[in-house]
Amino acid sequence: MLKLYNTLTNQVEEFKPLEENKVRLYVCGPTVHDFAHIGNFRTFLFSDLLRRYLKFKGFQVHHVMNITDVDDKIIKKSVENGQSLHDYTEIYTQYFLEDFDALGAERPEQILRATDHIPEMVEIIKRLDANGHTYSSDGSTYFRINSFNGYGKLSKMNFEGNVTGASERVDSDEYEAKENARDFVLWKAVKPGEPFWETELGQGRPGWHIECSAMSMKALGETFDIHAGGVDLVFPHHENEIAQSEGATGKPFVRYWVHAEFLMVEGKKMSKSLGNYFTFRDLVKEGYTPRAIRYLLLSAPHHKQLNFTLDGLRGAEGTVARLNDFKKRLTEVQAEEGSTPAIARMTELSLKLFEDAMDDDLNTAEALAAIHDFVRETNSSIATGAIKADDKVTLLNAVNRFDSVFGIFGEVKKEILDSEIQALIDERQAARKAKNFVRSDEIRNQLTDMGILLEDTKDGMRWRRK
């Protein structure tokens, strides 16, 4: 059975959805004020892996991701660029989705924009007000955390001793006129030059935290199965989501909270000033492939910090190239009818080891080890000619099962040589048949210089590009 570490309980728990075989999953998506960086994409690819593995296990998944398209930083940048809020955020929303697709992530069933859900946010705030959780100050509405007994249960932070007027600020996206430094804004009164909505709460715009409560509960219900995101969101964002959602409904908000740990780059926190800040597009411009970036970001379990290095990325390039070459070689095996029991047993064991690892809180390191052991064993079987027709089907099905979760093998493309290269290959084959090995070697060297590598196997000549 799948087990997940639940931040709410601080325990690894067996996953059981509210509805049998159906999973309702919400993931905090990007704030679209700039290109997403690789730390962001570690979280989004972890969420993609979780989604894919739930499907691997036979669950029907309803996956929702939000787009935060209004906050202080977005407003500031849109004004600086002389663009409307919508026009500015639409540009970076599309950039994000392009990068998301390029990294092989599956699109969620729903992608929801915050600005499309203002009425739902207002309704929650009205319910909170009716339940005694809010107060107003200078036209803005705040959540009073002292009114909610469970505040701090996710982050395990102790808020005793906090006093009214304390100077510490834990959320940059808020106004200042609060009773308590820990209280957070639900609705912000309009400020000169800022976009606003006309609502029952007055002219203004939503606070950051209320956005996710409104969108998740609209799409998935007042209680749903899994809420995922980066560990940096545990406090204050997810803590505040719980308070306002449960404060409005009186029901448990989320059953399993699952978080991805921080990404380090070259052993340090990612920072533009340190020169170790990378967006996905930065790496692609340097010649790295999306599949290698995906592999490296998934190589460490989500609950452990990942140290992202360029040396590691270069290693990942070699790894995914070998995996693709392996898949191509397996696809091209010419096999006689029948099956080999030892290969069937090896494949079954590999799939079991893979599933055992993934069931253990998505242990990607162990799961990838099972994949690489499978590849090594299969390569040995290819070399010795042990693979028969039924084995080939079994092995390719296993590759597809692995890849339905990780998405790292890539597609096997049928490459077409131009007429000059094809003519040289044909001439070499004829020279070999005539035992003119001097000419055969000359042609091989000529093709190597042209970027074409030849391999003579028992199944015939194979070629690949450098």
FIZA-734222 format. One line per 2 residues: number of its first residue (from 1); their letters; for each residue x, y, z of C-alpha. Coordinates in steps of 0.05 Angstrom, whole numbers, plus 5000, padded with zeros to 4 digits. Layout:
% residues N
NUM	a	X:Y:Z; ...
END
This chain:
% residues 466
1	ml	5000:5000:5000; 5023:5071:4986
3	kl	5048:5107:5047; 5060:5182:5050
5	yn	5093:5227:5102; 5037:5273:5127
7	tl	5063:5340:5151; 4999:5349:5192
9	tn	5012:5287:5235; 5089:5283:5228
11	qv	5079:5210:5210; 5085:5164:5149
13	ee	5014:5140:5139; 4979:5091:5094
15	fk	4942:5130:5041; 4867:5119:5039
17	pl	4825:5168:4998; 4757:5192:5021
19	ee	4725:5158:4961; 4748:5089:4940
21	nk	4795:5093:4880; 4785:5168:4872
23	vr	4837:5219:4894; 4826:5294:4899
25	ly	4893:5329:4896; 4908:5404:4901
27	vc	4977:5433:4886; 4998:5505:4898
29	gp	5019:5531:4830; 5063:5589:4808
31	tv	5058:5662:4823; 5065:5688:4752
33	hd	5109:5750:4758; 5171:5720:4725
35	fa	5199:5655:4696; 5195:5595:4743
37	hi	5263:5573:4770; 5288:5502:4781
39	gn	5269:5504:4855; 5197:5517:4834
41	fr	5201:5460:4785; 5227:5411:4836
43	tf	5160:5420:4871; 5118:5417:4808
45	lf	5154:5355:4782; 5146:5321:4850
47	sd	5072:5336:4845; 5072:5308:4775
49	ll	5106:5245:4800; 5054:5238:4856
51	rr	4998:5246:4806; 5029:5195:4759
53	yl	5042:5145:4814; 4971:5150:4840
55	kf	4947:5133:4770; 4999:5076:4767
57	kg	4965:5049:4830; 4898:5049:4795
59	fq	4868:5112:4826; 4826:5160:4787
61	vh	4858:5228:4800; 4826:5297:4800
63	hv	4886:5342:4802; 4877:5418:4811
65	mn	4932:5470:4806; 4923:5545:4817
67	it	4955:5604:4782; 4966:5663:4830
69	dv	4956:5722:4783; 4946:5778:4834
71	dd	4992:5797:4892; 5037:5856:4912
73	ki	5096:5835:4869; 5054:5823:4807
75	ik	5019:5890:4814; 5086:5926:4822
77	ks	5117:5894:4761; 5055:5903:4717
79	ve	5055:5977:4734; 5130:5982:4719
81	ng	5117:5950:4651; 5057:5993:4636
83	qs	5012:5932:4627; 4945:5912:4656
85	lh	4946:5858:4709; 4914:5809:4660
87	dy	4962:5823:4603; 5024:5819:4647
89	te	5005:5754:4681; 4980:5721:4617
91	iy	5050:5726:4588; 5083:5691:4647
93	tq	5026:5641:4653; 5039:5618:4582
95	yf	5114:5616:4593; 5103:5573:4655
97	le	5057:5524:4618; 5107:5518:4561
99	df	5163:5500:4610; 5116:5454:4649
101	da	5099:5416:4584; 5172:5414:4561
103	lg	5192:5381:4627; 5142:5325:4612
105	ae	5093:5343:4667; 5021:5322:4656
107	rp	4971:5378:4656; 4924:5376:4716
109	eq	4850:5365:4705; 4838:5438:4725
111	il	4884:5499:4724; 4849:5555:4761
113	ra	4867:5629:4760; 4857:5668:4825
115	td	4825:5728:4791; 4770:5684:4763
117	hi	4747:5666:4834; 4737:5732:4870
119	pe	4663:5717:4886; 4682:5650:4919
121	mv	4734:5686:4962; 4684:5738:4984
123	ei	4635:5682:5004; 4687:5649:5049
125	ik	4704:5715:5082; 4630:5727:5096
127	rl	4625:5658:5128; 4686:5672:5170
129	da	4656:5738:5192; 4591:5703:5212
131	ng	4633:5653:5253; 4670:5708:5291
133	ht	4738:5699:5259; 4748:5768:5226
135	ys	4754:5842:5241; 4760:5903:5197
137	sd	4812:5958:5199; 4817:6016:5150
139	gs	4772:5980:5101; 4812:5915:5101
141	ty	4788:5850:5132; 4835:5807:5175
143	fr	4832:5737:5203; 4841:5737:5279
145	in	4885:5676:5293; 4867:5676:5367
147	sf	4796:5658:5347; 4819:5591:5317
149	ng	4841:5540:5368; 4878:5496:5318
151	yg	4925:5550:5292; 4996:5522:5287
153	kl	4977:5448:5280; 5010:5442:5212
155	sk	5074:5480:5225; 5079:5459:5298
157	mn	5097:5530:5316; 5081:5556:5386
159	fe	5046:5623:5384; 5038:5632:5459
161	gn	5067:5698:5483; 5053:5736:5419
163	vt	5025:5803:5438; 4986:5857:5402
165	ga	5032:5904:5365; 5092:5857:5360
167	se	5139:5881:5307; 5155:5815:5271
169	rv	5122:5808:5203; 5113:5738:5176
171	ds	5077:5754:5112; 5098:5808:5064
173	de	5032:5806:5026; 4991:5843:5079
175	ye	4972:5911:5104; 4997:5939:5170
177	ak	4935:5959:5211; 4927:5894:5249
179	en	4909:5877:5321; 4963:5824:5324
181	ar	5026:5816:5283; 5006:5744:5267
183	df	4937:5761:5240; 4933:5757:5165
185	vl	4894:5796:5113; 4835:5766:5077
187	wk	4812:5826:5038; 4854:5888:5023
189	av	4822:5957:5016; 4836:5991:4951
191	kp	4899:6032:4945; 4911:6088:4893
193	ge	4936:6059:4827; 4921:5987:4845
195	pf	4871:5941:4810; 4809:5927:4851
197	we	4743:5891:4851; 4676:5920:4872
199	te	4646:5871:4924; 4602:5868:4986
201	lg	4667:5876:5025; 4681:5942:4991
203	qg	4730:5959:4936; 4793:5919:4942
205	rp	4829:5854:4926; 4841:5788:4960
207	gw	4899:5769:5005; 4943:5712:4980
209	hi	4920:5658:5028; 4845:5662:5015
211	ec	4856:5649:4941; 4876:5576:4950
213	sa	4821:5560:5000; 4769:5587:4951
215	ms	4795:5551:4890; 4810:5484:4923
217	mk	4743:5479:4958; 4705:5499:4897
219	al	4739:5446:4854; 4748:5390:4904
221	ge	4699:5401:4961; 4705:5427:5032
223	tf	4746:5366:5052; 4793:5332:5003
225	di	4850:5282:5002; 4918:5313:4987
227	ha	4946:5383:4987; 5017:5387:4960
229	gg	5069:5442:4953; 5139:5464:4974
231	vd	5161:5461:5046; 5169:5537:5044
233	lv	5093:5542:5041; 5079:5505:5106
235	fp	5081:5571:5144; 5047:5617:5136
237	hh	5010:5599:5072; 4985:5529:5087
239	en	4975:5543:5161; 4931:5602:5142
241	ei	4893:5560:5090; 4874:5511:5144
243	aq	4852:5566:5192; 4808:5602:5143
245	se	4779:5539:5110; 4763:5503:5174
247	ga	4741:5568:5207; 4690:5577:5151
249	tg	4664:5505:5145; 4676:5473:5213
251	kp	4702:5412:5175; 4772:5383:5166
253	fv	4803:5416:5106; 4855:5367:5080
255	ry	4872:5296:5103; 4944:5290:5076
257	wv	4993:5348:5071; 5053:5329:5028
259	ha	5112:5376:5019; 5175:5376:4977
261	ef	5240:5398:5011; 5284:5455:4990
263	lm	5330:5454:4929; 5402:5474:4940
265	ve	5447:5493:4881; 5521:5475:4885
267	gk	5511:5466:4960; 5482:5535:4972
269	km	5414:5569:4972; 5397:5592:4902
271	sk	5411:5666:4894; 5422:5712:4835
273	sl	5478:5747:4873; 5515:5681:4880
275	gn	5508:5665:4806; 5473:5599:4821
277	yf	5403:5620:4803; 5374:5581:4744
279	tf	5308:5582:4708; 5289:5522:4665
281	rd	5302:5566:4604; 5371:5585:4628
283	lv	5392:5512:4629; 5361:5497:4561
285	ke	5400:5556:4531; 5463:5524:4558
287	gy	5447:5460:4518; 5417:5417:4573
289	tp	5356:5375:4555; 5289:5377:4591
291	ra	5292:5302:4603; 5359:5308:4640
293	ir	5333:5366:4682; 5271:5325:4699
295	yl	5314:5264:4717; 5359:5304:4764
297	ll	5301:5339:4798; 5267:5272:4812
299	sa	5330:5234:4831; 5325:5249:4906
301	ph	5263:5233:4948; 5219:5295:4956
303	hk	5226:5295:5032; 5302:5305:5027
305	ql	5339:5366:5004; 5368:5360:4934
307	nf	5435:5390:4917; 5429:5410:4844
309	tl	5497:5415:4810; 5518:5425:4737
311	dg	5563:5364:4744; 5502:5325:4766
313	lr	5463:5352:4708; 5517:5331:4659
315	ga	5514:5262:4690; 5439:5261:4682
317	eg	5447:5277:4608; 5489:5214:4600
319	tv	5439:5173:4640; 5377:5193:4600
321	ar	5416:5183:4535; 5433:5112:4556
323	ln	5361:5099:4577; 5336:5122:4509
325	df	5389:5081:4473; 5370:5020:4514
327	kk	5296:5029:4496; 5315:5035:4422
329	rl	5359:4974:4425; 5305:4933:4459
331	te	5254:4956:4408; 5299:4933:4351
333	vq	5313:4864:4379; 5297:4810:4327
335	ae	5269:4754:4370; 5245:4684:4354
337	eg	5179:4658:4381; 5173:4636:4453
339	st	5192:4661:4522; 5246:4654:4574
341	pa	5221:4641:4645; 5282:4674:4676
343	ia	5268:4739:4640; 5195:4738:4662
345	rm	5218:4728:4735; 5269:4784:4730
347	te	5218:4832:4701; 5166:4815:4754
349	ls	5218:4825:4810; 5241:4891:4780
351	lk	5169:4918:4779; 5158:4894:4850
353	lf	5222:4929:4875; 5201:4992:4838
355	ed	5131:4992:4868; 5157:4976:4938
357	am	5203:5036:4934; 5149:5083:4909
359	dd	5100:5057:4960; 5151:5078:5013
361	dl	5135:5153:5012; 5155:5158:4939
363	nt	5227:5137:4949; 5251:5157:4880
365	ae	5324:5139:4893; 5307:5066:4907
367	al	5257:5065:4849; 5309:5090:4800
369	aa	5358:5039:4827; 5307:4984:4810
371	ih	5300:5013:4740; 5376:5014:4728
373	df	5383:4943:4753; 5328:4922:4704
375	vr	5364:4958:4647; 5430:4923:4664
377	et	5398:4854:4667; 5360:4866:4602
379	ns	5423:4890:4566; 5457:4825:4587
381	si	5399:4785:4558; 5403:4825:4493
383	at	5478:4812:4488; 5469:4737:4498
385	ga	5409:4731:4451; 5365:4704:4507
387	ik	5305:4748:4491; 5247:4716:4454
389	ad	5185:4748:4424; 5142:4743:4486
391	dk	5199:4767:4529; 5207:4829:4486
393	vt	5134:4847:4496; 5141:4835:4571
395	ll	5204:4878:4576; 5176:4935:4535
397	na	5112:4935:4577; 5156:4942:4639
399	vn	5193:5000:4608; 5127:5034:4594
401	rf	5103:5021:4666; 5167:5053:4694
403	ds	5161:5111:4647; 5088:5124:4662
405	vf	5113:5148:4729; 5182:5178:4714
407	gi	5178:5200:4641; 5254:5193:4631
409	fg	5264:5141:4575; 5241:5186:4518
411	ev	5210:5168:4452; 5245:5122:4403
413	kk	5247:5161:4338; 5257:5130:4271
415	ei	5314:5171:4242; 5321:5179:4167
417	ld	5390:5184:4136; 5402:5228:4075
419	se	5420:5193:4011; 5495:5204:4017
421	iq	5500:5171:4085; 5454:5114:4065
423	al	5496:5102:4003; 5559:5098:4046
425	id	5527:5049:4094; 5505:5005:4035
427	er	5575:5008:4005; 5605:4988:4072
429	qa	5559:4928:4078; 5578:4907:4007
431	ar	5652:4915:4024; 5645:4872:4085
433	ka	5609:4819:4045; 5666:4820:3995
435	kn	5716:4816:4053; 5745:4884:4033
437	fv	5757:4904:4104; 5804:4961:4087
439	rs	5748:4996:4049; 5698:4977:4103
441	de	5741:5010:4157; 5752:5072:4113
443	ir	5676:5081:4107; 5666:5071:4181
445	nq	5717:5125:4197; 5685:5171:4145
447	lt	5616:5161:4177; 5645:5173:4246
449	dm	5672:5240:4222; 5601:5255:4197
451	gi	5572:5241:4266; 5546:5171:4251
453	ll	5568:5113:4296; 5560:5042:4270
455	ed	5552:4980:4313; 5557:4909:4285
457	tk	5512:4863:4325; 5486:4792:4316
459	dg	5420:4823:4292; 5456:4863:4239
461	mr	5487:4932:4233; 5459:4987:4278
463	wr	5475:5060:4274; 5465:5121:4317
465	rk	5483:5194:4317; 5538:5220:4363
END
